Structure formats: C-alpha cells, structure tokens
C-alpha cells in the first residue's frame, strides 16, 4: 500500500477514521451467559459484539441444541417467532457464521411478530454483516421506533450513517446511544471517529478519552488519539498514548516507528534512533521510508516505500 502524504504522524489502525463496526446481536435473555461481550472484527475494525449463548453454542456442547435440532423444532413450529430468533442467533454464532440463514430467520421472526424490536434489530445485524446496509438501516429504524431506549440500535444506526458519510447523523446517533448507555465503548470510540470526519478534533479527543476510560485495554483509541496529539504538536501526550499502545501490542513495528517520530520531534535523538533501529529490524522496509516523511502506514500492516511524487 502507498504511504499517505499528509502532515503529522499517521498512527491509526486503518487509513481513514474508521469506526468500530459493532452490531450486537440480541437474543432471548434466558440464553445469555453472564460473561462480558466479546468483539469480532469484520471488514473494518470490530461490527460485532455477540453475546455468547449457552443454548446456542456453535460447538454443540452437551445439552445445547444443535443447528439440526433447532431446524427440526422450527419445522414442527414454524410460526414460533421466539424459536426463529433462537435459530437465527445459532446461525450467527456458528463457525463460520451463516449470515444469510440468520437474516432469513430474523426476517421471519419480525414478520411473525412485527411489534418485536429485537427481531427487527437482529435482522439489521445480519443484513449489515451481508453489507446490505440500506436494508439494515431500515431494520434498525424499525427497532428504534418500537424501542426508542434501546442503545445498541442507535449505535448501529450511527455506524450505518458513518459508512455512508452522513457524519452529522452518525454523531447524533452515537450521542443518543451514550446518553442511554454511558458505558457503551463502541459508541464512544465511533463518536471519536465521526468527530474527526467533522473536523472537530477536541471533541474527537474527548470521545477517545472516554473510550479509553471505558476499555483501557483496547488499542484503537490510544493510537487514534496519539495521532491527533502529534498533529497538534503535543508530542509528549502522543508519546504517552503510544507507550500504552506498545504495552498492549508489543513488537508492532508501526507503533515503534511512531514512537521514534515522537522522540525525534522532542529532540531525544538517542532514544529516537533506538526505536528506529528496532522498527527497521522488525520490518526492514521502514528503512526505505524517506527520512523527512511524516506519513506512517496504518497500524498492523507492513511498510512499503513510497514512489516519489512527480514534479511539475
């Protein structure tokens, strides 16, 4: 990939302000195991926090219904909306997930019970996983109309707006989600990404700070905020964020190279050289970068030298 030419350090996991794509699947509360949500990445940074289902575990543990068993139950009771929702969730949780089958089951659950917000919501999740965003947006709006206090639906609708560059609408949705659920990490992080797109950098830093408070062991908010601090000339604060990022993901050459840039900006040449050598040892292509470059490759990728720009 080509290095972007822009001022300041580039230390983000993705080359643009990319939100964590977190579409949480809702399911019957009696199947929820009391454990934290786990996040899975798809196409961008994370759109999915699936709460583990004890009764729908994909590995078919003893006592849990398998896909085939659920299929038999659905065949025997095709008009059971709750069973359809359970069946769809099982398809979401299997490895690999079958989003099309899940979408079909959630759609049928919503048809059978059009006043059931969670059926519309889960349908939106599956559609989003299939990149059918216009349909997903409609499903999330249906869920919100039925359950306006349901924070995940607002957050996911915000993500749909963000993906379509409707950043003001995305911001409003994330703010609504955080008002309803102040501990919602994904909404806080995504709000920071949206504020960046709106060129509201102080607000973006505030949102990233909130995300860090909520999930201090998650990497993206540290690297995003470090980049903004560097661009603002606050090199020491950027270095603090990157140092924490290095603790969370040790040995990543992009993080180490960015730390080198911070030390260089602070005039700590000896330390800067140490981090530069370490980054180059891990990925020799960093040595090919022009010494004056201010662009950094996205976190988690490898360095590639940039072709000189043509001069007129």
C-alpha atoms as one frame of an Amber mdcrd trajectory, in Angstrom:
protein
   0.000   0.000   0.000   1.193   3.544  -0.672   2.076   5.832   2.182  -0.301
   8.781   2.511   1.298  12.186   2.159  -0.023  14.335   4.952   1.365  16.334
   7.797   1.755  14.701  11.185   2.138  11.110  12.191  -0.158   8.506  10.793
  -0.800   6.017  13.561  -4.228   4.606  13.057  -5.219   1.005  12.548  -6.913
   1.992   9.301  -6.042   4.753   6.830  -9.258   6.714   7.489 -11.265   7.495
  10.641 -12.809   4.072  10.730 -15.411   3.279  13.363 -15.535   0.048  15.271
 -18.311  -1.771  13.499 -20.169  -3.172  16.437 -23.523  -4.726  15.700 -24.659
  -6.549  18.815 -26.995  -9.455  18.369 -29.882  -9.543  20.767 -31.425 -12.809
  21.765 -33.705 -14.259  24.402 -32.453 -13.274  27.821 -32.780 -16.795  29.201
 -29.944 -17.883  26.908 -27.460 -15.207  27.954 -24.398 -16.403  29.855 -23.207
 -13.934  32.486 -19.934 -13.030  30.839 -18.582  -9.939  29.075 -19.303  -9.342
  25.437 -16.551 -10.345  23.051 -15.793  -8.387  19.926 -15.054  -9.711  16.469
 -13.703  -7.724  13.556 -15.290  -7.761  10.135 -14.120  -5.753   7.154 -13.156
  -2.644   9.117 -12.201  -2.538  12.828 -14.855  -4.502  15.133 -19.034  -4.580
  13.795 -19.912  -7.215  16.119 -20.243  -7.895  19.775 -22.066 -11.176  20.006
 -23.188 -12.114  23.491 -22.396 -15.788  23.929 -25.464 -18.026  24.007 -25.261
 -21.033  26.272 -28.128 -22.746  24.479 -26.863 -21.876  21.018 -23.150 -22.505
  21.348 -21.629 -23.250  17.931 -19.584 -26.191  19.176 -22.676 -28.181  20.102
 -21.873 -28.761  23.759 -23.814 -31.465  25.561 -27.318 -30.275  26.381 -27.243
 -27.437  23.832 -29.472 -27.638  20.747 -27.554 -28.042  17.504 -28.481 -26.403
  14.223 -30.154 -29.633  13.100 -32.123 -29.919  16.323 -33.283 -26.337  16.036
 -34.231 -26.951  12.401 -36.453 -29.826  13.488 -38.088 -27.670  16.140 -38.690
 -24.864  13.647 -40.165 -27.348  11.193 -42.551 -28.539  13.886 -43.498 -24.994
  14.963 -42.860 -22.666  12.012 -44.960 -19.845  13.485 -42.950 -19.631  16.720
 -41.220 -16.240  16.478 -39.009 -16.814  19.543 -37.806 -20.095  18.110 -37.000
 -18.350  14.820 -34.961 -15.777  16.732 -33.076 -18.530  18.552 -32.469 -20.348
  15.273 -31.130 -17.199  13.610 -28.838 -16.487  16.544 -27.433 -20.018  16.314
 -26.507 -19.339  12.682 -24.771 -16.114  13.794 -22.754 -17.931  16.442 -21.626
 -20.924  14.432 -18.129 -21.001  12.965 -18.143 -19.650  10.333 -21.339 -17.638
  10.757 -24.092 -18.054   8.178 -25.418 -14.532   7.944 -27.839 -15.252   5.122
 -29.578 -18.026   7.055 -29.594 -15.822  10.133 -31.107 -12.931   8.185 -33.836
 -15.215   6.830 -34.756 -16.440  10.311 -34.732 -12.972  11.868 -36.841 -11.636
   8.997 -39.400 -14.373   9.587 -39.413 -13.644  13.327 -40.094  -9.978  12.553
 -42.858 -10.938  10.118 -44.487 -13.169  12.717 -44.160 -10.520  15.429 -43.922
  -7.116  13.733 -44.017  -5.361  17.129 -40.915  -7.200  18.401 -37.995  -4.754
  18.389 -35.317  -7.387  18.940 -36.382  -9.338  15.850 -36.002  -6.220  13.679
 -32.729  -5.383  15.402 -31.193  -8.825  14.854 -32.389  -8.724  11.267 -30.469
  -5.468  10.866 -27.341  -7.031  12.346 -27.397  -9.940   9.902 -28.106  -7.637
   6.950 -25.204  -5.393   7.955 -22.906  -8.408   8.078 -24.002  -9.099   4.495
 -23.165  -5.479   3.547 -26.835  -4.830   2.801 -26.697  -1.507   4.562 -29.829
   0.153   3.204 -31.935  -2.767   4.423 -30.050  -2.859   7.716 -30.749   0.841
   8.237 -34.458   0.241   7.744 -34.393  -2.641  10.235 -32.564  -0.598  12.880
 -35.022   2.260  12.434 -37.878  -0.192  12.914 -36.262  -1.412  16.136 -35.831
   2.168  17.365 -39.454   3.029  16.557 -40.547   0.100  18.725 -37.910   0.536
  21.460 -36.550   4.112  21.430 -34.475   3.478  24.592 -32.504   0.623  23.005
 -28.936   1.994  22.852 -27.352  -0.646  20.544 -29.891   0.116  17.823 -28.966
   3.801  17.954 -25.253   2.991  17.869 -25.606   0.612  14.935 -27.745   3.119
  13.054 -24.982   5.637  13.677 -22.489   3.267  12.130 -24.665   2.877   9.032
 -24.781   6.678   8.731 -20.994   6.838   9.180 -20.372   4.275   6.455 -22.487
   6.424   4.116 -20.600   9.602   5.107 -23.630  11.070   6.869 -21.436  12.155
   9.742 -23.751  14.630  11.460 -26.469  11.974  11.640 -23.935   9.428  12.880
 -22.798  11.796  15.638 -26.367  12.316  16.817 -26.999   8.579  16.949 -23.830
   7.879  18.934 -24.642  10.678  21.373 -28.115   9.228  21.859 -26.651   5.767
  22.454 -24.222   7.142  25.054 -26.974   9.071  26.790 -28.951   5.845  27.080
 -25.937   3.692  27.948 -22.981   5.782  29.214 -20.687   2.746  29.395 -21.018
   1.922  25.701 -17.392   1.712  24.493 -18.127   1.264  20.789 -20.424   4.271
  20.699 -17.740   6.404  22.381 -14.974   5.229  20.057 -17.138   5.594  16.952
 -18.149   9.058  18.106 -14.467   9.991  18.111 -14.094   8.750  14.536 -17.144
  10.734  13.483 -15.896  13.908  15.149 -12.660  13.507  13.192 -14.646  13.381
   9.963 -16.478  16.523  11.093 -13.066  18.142  11.745 -13.899  18.606  15.429
 -10.610  17.403  16.861 -11.027  18.486  20.524 -14.364  16.661  20.620 -12.754
  13.633  18.971 -10.048  13.560  21.650 -12.696  13.779  24.372 -14.564  10.851
  22.850 -11.387   8.769  22.576 -10.556   9.607  26.201 -13.981   8.317  27.205
 -13.408   5.141  25.212 -10.073   4.630  26.982 -11.715   5.075  30.378 -14.358
   2.511  29.464 -11.997  -0.058  27.925  -8.402   0.736  28.979  -7.053  -2.430
  27.352  -8.360  -1.720  23.860  -5.799  -0.395  21.378  -7.595   1.766  18.741
  -8.466   4.766  20.913  -4.826   5.091  22.029  -3.418   5.167  18.506  -6.124
   7.452  17.147  -5.699   9.969  19.937  -1.885   9.770  19.713  -2.053  10.759
  16.060  -4.232  13.770  16.844  -1.972  14.862  19.688   1.065  14.594  17.419
  -0.576  16.690  14.712  -1.391  19.297  17.389   2.260  19.376  18.438   1.584
  17.746  21.813   4.375  15.220  21.365   4.694  14.174  24.988   1.000  13.302
  25.228   1.201  11.459  21.915   4.180   9.538  23.276   2.228   8.590  26.416
  -0.579   7.164  24.291   1.869   5.271  22.079   3.746   3.877  25.050   0.500
   2.378  26.306  -0.222   1.086  22.806   3.195  -0.600  22.808   2.305  -2.296
  26.102  -0.941  -3.575  24.615   0.647  -4.711  21.353   4.388  -5.139  21.936
   6.707  -5.504  18.994   4.460  -3.847  16.425   6.812  -2.005  14.042   4.239
   0.694  13.214   3.864   1.617  16.895   7.625   1.574  17.407   8.206   3.715
  14.325   5.657   6.225  15.548   7.369   6.310  18.947  10.584   7.046  17.072
   8.871  10.009  15.379   7.681  11.362  18.741  11.140  11.143  20.312  12.580
  12.788  17.203  10.114  15.650  17.500  11.037  16.045  21.177  14.733  16.199
  20.336  15.569  12.892  22.054  17.704  11.686  19.159  19.358   8.800  21.007
  16.034   7.291  22.058  14.589   8.006  18.626  17.413   6.105  16.960  16.874
   3.133  19.266  13.205   2.861  18.339  14.012   3.427  14.681  16.509   0.554
  14.658  14.044  -1.739  16.428  11.288  -0.929  13.944  13.629  -1.499  10.998
  14.854  -4.805  12.452  11.249  -5.977  12.685  10.390  -4.703   9.201  13.393
  -3.677   7.077  11.159  -1.767   4.682  10.905   1.039   7.240  14.481   1.879
   6.318  13.245   2.667   2.809  11.000   5.484   4.024  12.310   8.966   3.215
  13.809  10.381   6.389  11.701  13.531   6.040   8.431  11.643   5.682   5.662
  12.479   8.120   3.366   9.757   6.881   3.003   6.462   8.659   1.484   3.282
   7.403  -1.623   2.027   9.208  -1.069   0.063  12.371  -0.779  -3.662  11.849
   0.409  -3.518   8.238   3.903  -3.613   6.786   5.922  -0.732   5.436   6.175
  -0.041   1.746   8.382   2.620   0.277   6.564   5.494  -1.412   7.181   6.405
  -5.003   8.420   9.981  -5.416   5.691  12.366  -6.485   6.029  13.857  -9.927
   7.034  17.499 -10.038   5.600  19.952 -12.480
